[in-house]
Amino acid sequence: ELQRRQDRRVLREDDDDDDGSDDDEGDALSEEDSRTSSSKQVEAAQAAVADGLVPLAKALKKQGTDCAAEVVDRLQSLCYGELCVGTSAFSRRGAARGLAAMVKGLGIAALKQRSIVAKLQRALDGSSERTVDEQHGGLVAVECLASRMGLLFEPYEIALLPSLIRAFGADGSAVVRDAAKAAAKQVFHGLSAHGVKLALPTVLAAAAGETTTEAFAAAAAKAKQAWRPRVAAIGMLGASANAAPKQLGAVLPKAVPALASALGDTHPKVRDAAKEALADVADVARNPEIRALKAELLDALIDPAHATRTALDALLGREFAHALDAPSVAIIGPILQRGLRDRQSETKRRAAVLSGNLASMAGSALPPPPAGGLRDRGHQSPEGGGMAAAAPHVAALQPLLEQAAVIDAHPDVRHAAALALGQLVASLGVARLPHVLRRLVGAALALRNSPEVGDIVATTT
């Protein structure tokens, strides 16, 4: 390790000496390649040593010696304690990997016995006494612990969530922000369904500017700019796109509308963060047709007043040969809702047609959808496709389609919305569309329904 540090110092000194000279481009590329190769070798060596520490920690635990506790405390100091100040990022990551491996071998109780979570919170609190090295080491430790421990670390991930969000908004430190993003991706990737339910409301409240917890209230009070906590939470929502495929259906239907609403914020930093987060969500979409339309769909989310019609036309003109996964449907859903609320009849009609075609892809025993885009080829994705991907968006599309089918002035809009409702019922079943038949019958016969059922005409007035 000392030799690697010395080699890196020599490389830095050589770089400083060569700043004023004109080096050959080929030599520069060769040097960059050698550095990349060297960093990969260091990471591979760290991973191998960490894997070897797990059985060693188990053996030390059986012997009952204090050696394991001393190793854990030493690794904490090297990662986010006094000894980490002035070290390289590679050294801190190596210590974090070793710490996670020791906890894996000693058992989850080591987190409390050695006060690991409490020390992590102190390292991530962002106070003036904490250095960038300590914050970076703490974030890398969270990432490595989440990766190594899996679901066992989930309760502690929820407790550390406010600290992670604050690290997203680190002032002037790109290193800390990048480490926070990597840690958040790993955390969301390993969350269970219960963990998503616990974590998502906190992040959504912070993204909307609601300081519903004491931790976020304190963060907002300390921040010089009110927009920083929101930018941090929006970055966390972008990282939520890396959740496990089984959890994406629960995460993205709530995350994407929150990001779309943040695009209308008055502060440019909030808008830029929302754009970047939506791009992160679009990057994890697996559907090839949606990936090809990424630019048009993002434009519709960013500027719905002018780009919604263009996105709907692009979707109608595209023949879909693959099932839609959860990220793809999460991007399309807000665009369809905006199209159904548009004042122009043709935009409403196209949004209704696309809503029906989207429903047809959620079921397997349906008649062919109307001519246009989103044509079902019978392919169902085992992860987040089909009914599982479309079902969370039905609650938002159903009332809009009912209103368009009953009270819209244009007959083409009413016809397209009625067909879309029929496809929704055929795909998902009446049980997934509560009271749809009673509401339609009540609107047709001018009858008054009970409050729990509701009236279509009354909701619009």
Beta strands, then each sheet from edge to edge (+ up, - down):
end
